[in-house]
Amino acid sequence: MLPIFESILPIFLLIVIGNLLGRVPKLQRPVWESLELFSYWVLYPTLLFTTILHADMSQLSLGGVLAALFAGVAIMGAIALALWPLLRATGISNGPEYTSIFQTTMRWNGFVALAVAQKLYPPAASAVVALAMAAIIIPLNLSSVAVLVRLGTGEPNWQRTFRAMATNPLIISVLIAILFRFIPGGLYGPVDEAIRLVGSAAIGMGLLAIGAGLRPADALKPRAILWLPLVLKLLFFPALLVSLGWAFGVRGDEIVYLALCGSVPTAMNGYILARQLGGDAEFYAAEATLQTAFAFLTMPIVLSLAAQLASG
């Protein structure tokens, strides 16, 4: 487990550095918002494109991996929805707060998963993460918006939501990469290398931006309900994905890749949605920060156990 811990450490150190840089007076919030936009529209799509384009998927049982992912997301969604009547009846949570409980239970930070995949595993791991990101973006966003529309205090804009999903650069980049895999000869060498260079900046810049968006002060406020999505997301979800993967015939390293997808903390993009549609944005920021901190401890454990299972 120590080698995994040491391999993940630089990734979380970058997140911490990003949070510290976010406090520098000359690096105000607009700087980080611009970096987040640039990463979302340029750097990450480029990284996903090159990852999918060059990955050797001949030995991967993608059907079992994707089936486990879709089934896992569906089961987690059902569990999260089933919690609402209980939380409401006991007065533990209100509607807007529950929407953030739902989102932070369901969403996952694929970019942290990509960073770990590139650091620890062969290129096939990054390909699995990239495909997983593209495959479950739509159901995650639809379910999150539906819950926010029902229980949030904001006005829904379904047209804007569907337009955003149709023009999602991550989905588009993966689809283009898959298309290019069928083109004889692939990309012209110098063009391919230039695209690789752009994509290579994604992990470092993206992790700094993630760190700058975290809010440690909110996470330190004593709210017991914060632990519910943390346990579901960081402990239950990876165990669920691995179990489903095993049931669908996934074996070997792919089990570890599934565990990686399940073990990462929630993503910060749901914070913006919570703010727009009347969710509890403060709760979301606190939960995302708490999950990111604890993932530093839970991810090595999850990945070590998955590796032991994969090795038989």
Summary of the structure (lengths in Angstrom):
residues: 312
radius of gyration: 18.9
end to end distance: 16.7
largest distance: 61.9
contacts: 1074
relative contact order: 0.19
helix: 80%
strand: 0%
